[in-house]
Amino acid sequence: MDSNKDEALRCINIAKEAISAGNKQRALKFLGIARRLNQNLPVDDLLAACENLDSSSSAGPSDDVKNVSKIKTKKDYYAILGVEKSCSVEEIRKAYRKLSLKVHPDKNKAPGAEEAFKKVSKAFKCLSDDDSRRQYDQTGLVDEFEYNQQYQVRRRRRRTGNDFFDDDFDPDEIFRAFFGNRDMFRNAHVYRTRTHNAGAHQREDLGGGGPNLMLLLQLLPFLIIILLAYIPFSEPEYSLQKNYSYPFKKTTEKHGVEFFVKSREFDENYPIGSPSRNDIENNVIKDYKHMLGRYCHMEMQRRHWNRNFPTPHCDRLGTFAA
């Protein structure tokens, strides 16, 4: 089964490359193979991208212009997405998936595509969140809702004194999150970034310039593992449970709590009555009480269902308070 899944993932990657190259037939072929190998893999977004290739190849630039102008003239979030006010979140997601692929500036070269893509993304961001959708429904006006949102951002900025509070809007960030960071239309790894001060979007080619942020993020876990391998750390001096590493039994002077140590020379290294031994035994008692507390909590929960349920850990914990 694992080999089938790996092969299916390989087919999906080939399909993505075909979509980027505009080869619908090849993309559908490998998506079909992937689905036969593993029916649990999500391919709906890629199939939607394939359907969109039809409109890009047959409709021509005039349809691109029509899609952009239709969105730019609408002033209501529901109208922008083409959904009813009573629609479900899933219907909103489907509408965003369809429209964002149609007017994405990396595919739609009509004038104003950037603005239309931004309006679609704003509508989706607002209506897909219950709280912001409720606030929008109360105003019913895009301009008033956006003004209120900007006002709240300015208030938070004044309260926190943080000039870097995010009041800019990045439609690409929503698109990448929605489609799982997939580059649907890009072969040169080009993306739009925000200019913090101006709030304007610009394109940047990461092929020859600075470091690829996504690549760095992917490598970050491995870098952390490598760093941890070189950071010295020491094992605890004791354990509350006997095991291969802690075979030698000891008992605290107070309360008689059993604990286990690694070496026979423990008493020599930490003589009874010494400050270092007292510190260890105090930590043993603290850990033991914490463990008793966890088990006592579970016993009391079970006692709600059965009043006769025994609570030995709670009883033992009570002896420490006495």
C-alpha positions as CSV (number, residue, x, y, z in Angstrom):
1,M,0.0,0.0,0.0
2,D,2.9,2.4,0.8
3,S,4.4,1.8,-2.6
4,N,1.1,2.6,-4.3
5,K,0.9,5.8,-2.3
6,D,4.4,6.8,-3.3
7,E,3.7,6.1,-6.9
8,A,0.4,8.1,-6.7
9,L,2.3,11.1,-5.2
10,R,4.8,10.8,-8.1
11,C,1.9,10.9,-10.6
12,I,0.5,14.0,-8.9
13,N,3.8,15.8,-9.2
14,I,3.9,15.0,-12.9
15,A,0.3,16.3,-13.2
16,K,1.3,19.6,-11.5
17,E,4.2,20.1,-14.0
18,A,1.8,19.4,-16.8
19,I,-0.7,22.0,-15.5
20,S,2.1,24.5,-15.2
21,A,3.0,23.8,-18.8
22,G,-0.6,24.0,-20.0
23,N,-0.8,20.4,-21.0
24,K,-4.3,19.4,-19.9
25,Q,-4.3,15.9,-21.5
26,R,-1.1,14.8,-19.7
27,A,-2.3,16.3,-16.4
28,L,-5.6,14.5,-16.5
29,K,-3.9,11.2,-17.5
30,F,-1.6,11.2,-14.4
31,L,-4.3,12.5,-12.1
32,G,-6.4,9.5,-13.2
33,I,-3.5,7.1,-12.5
34,A,-2.9,8.7,-9.1
35,R,-6.6,8.3,-8.2
36,R,-6.6,4.7,-9.2
37,L,-3.5,4.0,-7.1
38,N,-4.8,5.8,-4.0
39,Q,-8.3,7.2,-3.8
40,N,-7.6,9.1,-0.5
41,L,-5.3,11.6,-2.1
42,P,-6.9,15.1,-2.6
43,V,-6.9,16.0,-6.3
44,D,-10.0,18.2,-6.6
45,D,-8.0,21.4,-6.7
46,L,-5.8,20.0,-9.5
47,L,-8.8,18.9,-11.5
48,A,-10.2,22.4,-11.1
49,A,-7.0,23.8,-12.5
50,C,-7.2,21.4,-15.4
51,E,-10.8,22.6,-16.2
52,N,-9.5,26.1,-16.1
53,L,-6.9,25.2,-18.8
54,D,-9.9,24.8,-21.2
55,S,-11.1,28.3,-20.8
56,S,-7.5,29.7,-21.1
57,S,-6.9,27.8,-24.4
58,S,-10.3,28.2,-26.1
59,A,-11.9,31.4,-24.7
60,G,-9.0,33.7,-25.5
61,P,-8.2,37.1,-24.0
62,S,-11.7,38.5,-24.4
63,D,-13.1,36.1,-21.7
64,D,-10.2,37.1,-19.4
65,V,-11.2,40.7,-19.7
66,K,-14.9,39.8,-19.2
67,N,-14.1,37.9,-16.0
68,V,-12.0,40.7,-14.6
69,S,-14.5,43.5,-15.5
70,K,-17.4,41.5,-14.0
71,I,-15.7,41.2,-10.6
72,K,-14.4,44.8,-10.6
73,T,-17.9,46.3,-11.0
74,K,-19.4,44.4,-8.0
75,K,-19.4,46.0,-4.6
76,D,-20.8,43.2,-2.4
77,Y,-18.7,40.3,-1.2
78,Y,-21.4,37.8,-1.9
79,A,-21.9,39.1,-5.4
80,I,-18.1,39.1,-6.1
81,L,-18.1,35.3,-5.3
82,G,-21.4,34.7,-7.0
83,V,-23.1,33.1,-4.0
84,E,-26.2,33.7,-2.0
85,K,-26.2,35.4,1.4
86,S,-27.4,32.2,3.0
87,C,-24.7,30.0,1.4
88,S,-22.5,27.6,3.3
89,V,-18.8,27.9,3.9
90,E,-18.2,25.0,1.5
91,E,-20.0,26.9,-1.2
92,I,-17.8,29.9,-0.5
93,R,-14.7,27.7,-0.8
94,K,-15.9,26.3,-4.1
95,A,-16.6,29.8,-5.5
96,Y,-13.2,31.1,-4.4
97,R,-11.5,28.0,-5.9
98,K,-13.2,28.7,-9.3
99,L,-12.8,32.5,-9.4
100,S,-9.2,32.7,-8.1
101,L,-8.0,30.3,-10.8
102,K,-9.8,32.4,-13.4
103,V,-8.4,35.8,-12.4
104,H,-5.1,34.9,-10.9
105,P,-2.6,37.4,-12.5
106,D,-0.1,34.7,-13.3
107,K,-2.7,33.2,-15.7
108,N,-5.0,36.1,-16.5
109,K,-3.1,38.8,-18.4
110,A,-6.1,41.2,-18.8
111,P,-5.7,44.7,-17.4
112,G,-7.0,44.9,-13.8
113,A,-6.5,41.2,-13.1
114,E,-4.5,42.0,-10.0
115,E,-7.3,44.1,-8.6
116,A,-9.9,41.5,-9.4
117,F,-7.8,38.8,-7.8
118,K,-7.5,41.0,-4.7
119,K,-11.2,41.5,-4.5
120,V,-12.0,37.8,-4.7
121,S,-9.4,37.1,-2.0
122,K,-10.8,39.8,0.3
123,A,-14.3,38.4,-0.2
124,F,-13.2,34.9,0.6
125,K,-11.2,36.0,3.6
126,C,-14.2,37.8,5.1
127,L,-17.0,35.3,4.3
128,S,-15.0,32.2,5.2
129,D,-14.6,33.4,8.8
130,D,-17.7,33.3,11.0
131,D,-16.9,36.4,13.1
132,S,-15.9,38.7,10.1
133,R,-18.9,37.4,8.1
134,R,-21.2,38.3,11.0
135,Q,-19.7,41.8,11.2
136,Y,-20.0,42.2,7.4
137,D,-23.6,41.1,7.4
138,Q,-24.4,43.8,10.0
139,T,-23.0,46.6,7.8
140,G,-23.8,45.1,4.4
141,L,-21.3,47.5,2.7
142,V,-17.8,46.6,1.6
143,D,-16.4,50.1,2.1
144,E,-17.8,50.5,5.6
145,F,-16.6,47.0,6.6
146,E,-13.1,47.6,5.3
147,Y,-12.9,51.0,7.0
148,N,-13.9,49.3,10.3
149,Q,-11.3,46.7,9.9
150,Q,-8.6,49.3,9.2
151,Y,-9.8,51.3,12.3
152,Q,-9.4,48.2,14.5
153,V,-5.9,47.6,13.1
154,R,-4.9,51.2,13.9
155,R,-6.2,50.8,17.4
156,R,-4.2,47.6,18.0
157,R,-1.1,49.3,16.7
158,R,-1.5,52.3,19.0
159,R,-2.2,50.0,22.0
160,T,0.8,47.7,21.3
161,G,3.1,50.4,19.9
162,N,4.0,47.9,17.1
163,D,4.6,49.5,13.7
164,F,4.9,46.1,12.1
165,F,1.2,45.1,12.8
166,D,-0.1,43.5,9.7
167,D,-2.5,45.9,8.1
168,D,-1.5,45.0,4.5
169,F,-3.4,42.4,2.6
170,D,-1.7,39.6,0.6
171,P,-4.0,37.7,-1.7
172,D,-1.2,35.4,-2.8
173,E,-0.8,34.3,0.8
174,I,-4.4,33.2,0.9
175,F,-4.0,31.5,-2.5
176,R,-0.9,29.6,-1.5
177,A,-2.6,28.5,1.8
178,F,-5.7,27.4,0.0
179,F,-4.0,25.4,-2.7
180,G,-1.3,24.0,-0.4
181,N,1.6,26.2,-1.6
182,R,1.3,24.8,-5.1
183,D,2.6,26.8,-8.0
184,M,-0.3,26.3,-10.4
185,F,0.9,28.6,-13.2
186,R,4.5,29.3,-12.6
187,N,7.6,27.7,-14.1
188,A,10.1,30.4,-13.2
189,H,9.2,30.4,-9.5
190,V,8.0,34.0,-9.6
191,Y,5.7,35.3,-7.0
192,R,4.3,38.6,-5.8
193,T,5.5,40.1,-2.6
194,R,4.2,43.0,-0.6
195,T,6.0,46.3,0.0
196,H,5.4,47.0,3.6
197,N,5.4,50.8,3.4
198,A,3.6,51.3,0.1
199,G,1.4,48.3,0.3
200,A,2.0,47.7,-3.4
201,H,2.6,44.3,-5.0
202,Q,5.6,43.6,-7.1
203,R,7.0,40.5,-8.8
204,E,10.4,39.0,-7.9
205,D,12.3,36.3,-9.6
206,L,13.9,34.0,-7.0
207,G,15.8,32.0,-9.6
208,G,18.9,34.1,-9.6
209,G,18.6,36.5,-6.7
210,G,18.4,36.0,-3.0
211,P,17.5,32.8,-1.0
212,N,14.3,31.0,-1.6
213,L,12.3,31.5,1.6
214,M,10.2,28.4,1.1
215,L,13.3,26.3,0.6
216,L,14.8,27.6,3.8
217,L,11.6,26.8,5.7
218,Q,11.6,23.3,4.4
219,L,15.2,22.8,5.5
220,L,14.7,24.4,8.9
221,P,13.7,21.2,10.7
222,F,16.8,19.4,9.5
223,L,19.0,22.3,10.6
224,I,17.4,22.2,14.0
225,I,18.1,18.5,14.3
226,I,21.7,19.0,13.3
227,L,22.2,21.7,15.8
228,L,20.6,19.6,18.6
229,A,23.0,16.8,17.8
230,Y,25.9,19.1,18.7
231,I,24.3,20.7,21.8
232,P,25.6,18.9,25.0
233,F,22.9,17.7,27.3
234,S,22.8,15.5,30.5
235,E,20.4,12.9,31.5
236,P,18.5,13.3,34.8
237,E,20.2,11.9,37.9
238,Y,17.1,9.9,38.8
239,S,13.9,8.3,37.6
240,L,10.7,7.5,39.4
241,Q,10.5,4.2,37.4
242,K,13.0,1.4,37.4
243,N,14.5,0.7,34.0
244,Y,17.6,-0.4,32.2
245,S,19.3,3.0,32.7
246,Y,18.2,3.5,36.3
247,P,18.5,0.1,38.1
248,F,19.5,1.1,41.6
249,K,16.7,1.9,44.2
250,K,16.9,4.8,46.6
251,T,14.4,6.3,49.1
252,T,14.0,10.0,50.0
253,E,14.6,10.9,53.7
254,K,11.3,12.8,53.8
255,H,8.1,10.9,52.9
256,G,10.0,7.8,51.9
257,V,9.5,8.2,48.2
258,E,11.2,5.6,46.1
259,F,13.4,6.6,43.1
260,F,16.1,5.0,41.0
261,V,19.6,6.1,40.0
262,K,22.1,5.1,37.4
263,S,25.2,4.3,39.4
264,R,26.2,2.5,42.6
265,E,28.4,5.5,43.4
266,F,25.3,7.7,43.8
267,D,25.7,7.9,47.6
268,E,29.3,8.8,47.3
269,N,28.7,11.5,44.7
270,Y,25.7,12.8,46.6
271,P,26.1,12.1,50.3
272,I,23.0,11.9,52.5
273,G,22.4,15.3,54.1
274,S,24.5,17.2,51.6
275,P,22.8,20.2,49.8
276,S,23.2,18.5,46.4
277,R,21.4,15.3,47.8
278,N,18.7,17.5,49.3
279,D,18.1,19.2,46.0
280,I,17.7,15.9,44.2
281,E,15.3,14.5,46.8
282,N,13.2,17.6,46.8
283,N,12.9,17.3,43.0
284,V,12.0,13.7,43.4
285,I,9.2,14.5,45.8
286,K,8.0,17.3,43.6
287,D,7.9,15.0,40.5
288,Y,6.2,12.3,42.6
289,K,3.5,14.7,43.8
290,H,2.9,15.9,40.3
291,M,2.5,12.3,39.1
292,L,0.1,11.6,42.0
293,G,-1.9,14.7,41.0
294,R,-2.4,13.5,37.4
295,Y,-3.6,10.1,38.5
296,C,-5.8,11.6,41.3
297,H,-7.5,13.8,38.7
298,M,-8.4,10.7,36.6
299,E,-9.6,8.9,39.7
300,M,-11.9,11.8,40.7
301,Q,-13.3,11.9,37.1
302,R,-14.2,8.2,37.3
303,R,-15.7,8.7,40.7
304,H,-18.4,10.9,39.1
305,W,-19.7,7.8,37.4
306,N,-19.1,5.4,40.4
307,R,-19.0,6.8,43.9
308,N,-17.4,3.6,45.1
309,F,-14.5,3.9,42.8
310,P,-11.2,3.7,44.8
311,T,-8.8,6.7,44.8
312,P,-5.4,5.4,46.1
313,H,-3.4,8.1,44.4
314,C,-5.6,10.8,45.9
315,D,-5.2,9.2,49.3
316,R,-1.4,9.1,48.9
317,L,-1.4,12.7,47.8
318,G,-3.3,13.7,50.9
319,T,-0.5,12.3,53.1
320,F,1.9,15.0,51.8
321,A,-0.5,17.8,52.9
322,A,-0.9,16.3,56.4
